[in-house]
């Protein structure tokens, strides 16, 4: 069955070309024609993610994207939902660190309807006061609910520890206090500043003809005037020279540990070896962190590492959940594994990681929606439109030296950030040279 699946995936995905066009007003259109099924997936991305939230207005980008479907100058929120659901389609807002916008999916025969809705919602949101107040209440309730989830709370607290007052410090949803204080004037100003055609990227994957699609886009979006935006300079976060730690008290039986440091951003020239190195370090059930922390020492069920990246920066994090009595041992074990990975990576580990990624990569885009997500990464990471075709060769060419260099560049056990959520005190954590903050 696995062999058959590997044979079928190239039929679905390999050989599909990514094409990039730009309208006269600066709007970028990326297309992948695929006529296997009569469906079109659409992503409308605006470089208006949470990194552009003004200080004290964290969560604004997310609120604006959600308001896109809450009514326009010609359609009510109900009419928008009724229109897309009447054809069995989907249209939903999103916001992440870099981008915000809308994701859509329809049968190819209903693409005109989806384009009409996208044109109206992106350009003409009403920002109705009643809808705005209702939305803020929904979002604040979600933020407060997550504050009671140790797993989610520890991730957010770690991000704030790493980035401090940097724009990357907060998640897109913001904080309950900042979202509560937002008003429709804030939303309109943000929308007017960032929702302009020369800041918009459309991605289409599925059953359409590109020339016909470009004509339809020109008819709808061609009169949208470009507007040169103020450049918001976002400097890269700096790596510390010594460890920094914070303990967040919570009356629970386990300790939630997150240990890491600032990491590579999109477009980093060594991302592929870093990604493969992290498979060896902490993303699989045969990884070093999993083996050492869980299998060998029985410290935790949850033990892994990952990189989170964006256009303006990123971070590395190793995460462990353990009994509070073994918190110090878990932290020391993580540091030992990081130092060991800086020093030594073995040939058999490299070959196993290569085999995994050459088999796993096609599975990451075996649907139109996943392909659209991949195209977005290719665009914003400047990977090149031939990225899919050259992936296997690029992986095969990786050497031990490449992975070793990536580990030494992006793992910092000598100057880490440590976040512990649980019923524990700094004196219970036996690590040297760390600066504890409240």
N, C-alpha and C positions, 0 to 999 in steps of 0.2 A: 504493500500500500504506500509506504513512504517513497519507494522508488518511482511508482506511478505518479505520485504527487509532484515529485521533482521534475518529471518529464512534462507534466501538464502546465506547470507554472510558466515556462518560457513561452508557451503558446499564448497564454493570457497576457503576459507582461513584457517579456524581452522582445526587442525589436520595435517597440512603440517609441516614436520619436517625440521629443519635447521641442516645441517651437515657441519663440518669443517675439512678440510684436508690440509696438508702442503707438498709441493713437496720437493725433496731433496735439492734444492737450496734456500729453505726458503720461496718460494712464497705461500701465503695462498689462499685457494680456499673454498669459502662458497657456498653451493648449496641448493636449494629448488626445488625438482621435483614436477611439477604440469602439468598434461596431459590433462587439460580441453580443451585447444586450442593449435594448433601446432605453438607456438611462444616461443622464448627464449629472455629474457631480460638479458643484461650483463652490469656490471659495472666493469671497471678496475681502481682501485683507487691506487694512489701512495702517500705516505706520503711526499708530496712535495707541500704543499699549501703556501699561502702568508705569513704565519708566519715565513717561512724560507727565505723570500726575504732578501738579504743583505741590510744593511742600505744604502740609496741612490739609490737603485735599486728596489724600490717598484713597483710591477707589473710584475716582472720577472717570477714568477711561472705561472701567467696567460698567458704571452706571450709564454712560453715554451709549455704549454698544447695546445694552439691554433696552434702552429707550428707542432704538431704531425701529423696533417692531411694536411699540406702544402707541402708534398713531402718527399719521403724517397730515399734511395740509389738506389732503383729499381722501384719505382712508382712515377709518377708526382702527383701533387695535383689533377689534372683533373682525372687521372686514379683511384685514391682512391675514389673520389666522384662517378665516373661512375660505378665502381665495386659494391659499396653498393647500389646505386640507381637502378642498373639493375635488382636487385632482390626485389625491393620495401622496402629495409631495411633502417636503419638509423644509423649513427655514428657521434657523436658530442663530442667536447672537453668540459671540465669544469675545474674550479678551485675555491676552497673556502678557508677558513682560514687554514684548516688542510691538505686537500688533493687536488690532481689534477689528471687528467686522461681522460678517454674516456667512454662514455655511448653508448651502441649499442643495436639494436633490429632487429631481423630477424625471418623469418619462420624457424622452426626447421630443415627443409631440407637444409637450407643455412647456418647452423652454422659453417661448415668447412670454408666457405668463410670468415665469420666474424672473426674466430680465426686466419686465415692467415693474415688478415688486421691488427688485434690487435697486433700480433706478430711483424709485420714489422714496424708499426707506433710507437709502444712503444719503440722499440729497435734501430731503424735506421733512425730517422728523419734527413733530409738533412740540415736544417737551411739555405736554399738558401737565398742569400742576397736580391734578388728582392722580393721574397715572404715575407721576414722579414720586409723590408721597407714598403711594402704594408700593412701588418698586423698592424704595429705600427701606420700607418696613420689612419686605421679604428678604432683602439682602442682609440687613442687620440681624435678623433672626438666624440666618444661616451662619453668619460670622460668630455669633454667640454660641451657637450649637457646636461649632468646631472647637471653640475654646475649651469645651469639656472633653474633647477627644485628645488623650495624651499623645497619640501618634501624630496627629495633624499639628497640634500645638507645638510639639518639640521641633518639627521641621521649620515652622514659622519663626520660632524663637531663635533657632540656629541661624537662620538667614539674617535676622536683625543683628545677631552677635557678629557675624562675619562682615556685614556691610555698614553697620552703624547708621549714619545719616545719609548714606549714598542712596540714590533713587532705586537701586536694586534691592534695597533692604525689605521692601514690603511686597506681599503677594497682590495680585490684581484686585482682589475683592476689598483691599484696604482694611481699615479698622472701624469698629462700630461707631466710635466718636466722630471720625472724619466723614464717614458716609452720612451719618445723621445730620451733620452740619451743611451738607451740600445743598445748593439750590438750583433752580432752572437756569438762572443767569450763568452760573458756573458751567453748566452743561452746554448751553448755547455757545459760549465763548470757546470752549474746548472744541466743539464740533466745527465752528467756523474756522478755527485755526488749523485743524489737522485733516478734516474731511474735504480734501480738494483733490482733483483728478490726478495731479502729478505726484500724489502721495498714496495712490490706490493701485493695488495689484490684483488682477483677476486671474483665477486658475480654473480652467475647464477641462474635465476629463470625461470622455464617454462618446456617445453616439451623436455626432454633429459633423458638419462640414465647416472647416475653419473659415474659408472665404465668406460663406454665408453668415457665420457667427460674427465676424468682424464688421460686416455691413450692419447687422442688427445692433451691435454695440455702438457703432458710429451714429446710427439714427437716434439712439436713446441718450447716449452720454456725450455726443460730439459738441453739444452746446454748453457743456459744463466747463466754465472758464478756469484755466489754471491760475494758481495763486502762489507766488513765492512765499514760503514760510520763513519765519524767524528760525535760525539754526539754534537748536538747544544743544549746548556742548555738555556731554556726559563723560567725565574722565574715568579711566579704568581704576577699579579699586586696587589698593596696594597690599602686598603680602607683608605680614608682620615679621619682626625679627625674633620674637619670643612668644611662648604660648599665652593664650588668653582663655579664661574659663568663666562660665556662669552656671549657677545652679538655680533652677526654678523650683521652689518647694511645691510638692503636691502629695497629698496623703494617699499614696498607692503602694502596692506591695513590690512593684518592679521599678527599675530605673530605666528610663529611656535615654540612651546615649547617642549623641551625634558628634562626630569628630571629623574635622576637615579644614579646608582653607580655600581662598579664592582660586579659581581655575581658569581654563581657557574659554575664550568667547567664540562665537561663530567665526568661521574663516581662519581659525588657527591652522598653521601649516603642518602641525603634527597631530591633528585630531585623530586620524585613522590609527596610528600606532598607540595613541592614548586610549582610544576606545578598545582596541584589542588587548592592551595591557590591563585595562580594568576588568575585562572578562577573566583574566588570570587572577586578578586581585580579589574581586568581590561580587561578580554578577551571576555566578552559576553555583550549582550544588557541588562542584568540584573545585571551586575557587579557594584561594588561601584563607580568606576571612571566614568563609563558611566552614571549611575543614578545621581550622585551628580553634575558632571560637565555639562552634557548635559540636562538631563531630569528635574532636580530640579532647576538649576541656569541658564540654557539656555546660557552657556558660549561658546559652541562649537558644531559643528556637529561631528568632529573627536575627540575621547577621548578614549584611551585604554592603556594597559600596556603589556609588553612582556619581556621575557628573551632570550638573544642570548648567545649560549654556544659553546665552542670548547674544544679540548683536553687540551689546555694550559690555558684556562680562559674564562671568559664570563662577561656579564653585564646585569643589569636590566634597563629598560627604560619605563617611562610613557610619552605618547605623547599627546599633545593637540594643536589644531589650533583654535585660537580665534581672535576676533577683538582687535586691538592693544590697544584700550582704556581700555580693561578688562584683559590685560596681568597680572597685579599684582594680581588681584582677582583669576585668573586661577591658578597661581603658588601657592598661599596660599591655595586654595582648594585642590590641589594635595597633598600638605604637610599634610593637615588635614586628608585626607583619608589614607595616609600612616601611620600616627601616630595611627589612629583609628584601622587600620588593625593589627598593632603591638600589640595593647591592647586587642582587642576583635574580635572573629569570632563566629558566631552563629550556632546552630545545624541545623537549616533549610537551611542555606547557604551550610554547609558541605554536607548534604544529596542531595541537588540539584546538587552540583558539582560532587558528586559520580555518580548520575544517568546520568549526561551528559557524563562523561568519559567512563563509561561502554557501553553506546550506541555509542559514537563517535569513540572509539578506532578501532573497526573493519573497519570503513569507511576509515581509514588512510592507509590501505593496501589491498584494494579490487581489485587491478590490479597487474599484474606481476611487472610493473615498480615501483609501490608504495611499494610492498613487498621487492623489491631489495633495495630501500632506507631505509626501516625499518631494514633489515638485516645489512646494513652498520652501522646504529646507534647502533644496538645490539653489533656489533663487537667492535666499537671504544669506546663505553661507558661501555664495559665489563658487559653487563646486564645479560648474560647467555642465552644459546640457548633455554631455556624453558621460556623465557620472555613473549612470547605471551600467553602461556597456563596459566601462573600464574598472568597475569595482573589484571583480575577482582577480584581475591582474595586479591591481594595487595591493590587495591583501597578500597575494602570493609573494610579492617582492619584499614584504616586511622582514626585517632581520632582528636578531636579538639586540643588536646595538640600537636600533630604532626604538624598541620598546623600553630599553634601559634608559635611554635619553629622555623619553617621555615621562617615565617614573620619577627621574631625578628633577625634572622641570616642574612637574605638576603635583607631586606629593611632598608635603612639608611637615614631617613628624617633629622637626626641630622648632617649628613656629606655628603650631596648629591652633585652631579654635575648638573649644570643648563645651558643649551644652549638655547638661544633665537635668532631666526632669524627674523628680521623685522625692522621697523622704530620706534625704541624705545631706551631709554637711561637707564643706571643703576639706576639713581635716580627715574625713573618711576616704579621701581619694589620694593615694600615695603617688603623686607625680611631682617631679622637680621643676623649679623655675617658672611655674605658672602664675600669672596674674589673675586673681579672681575679681570679678566685678559683679555688682548687684543687677 
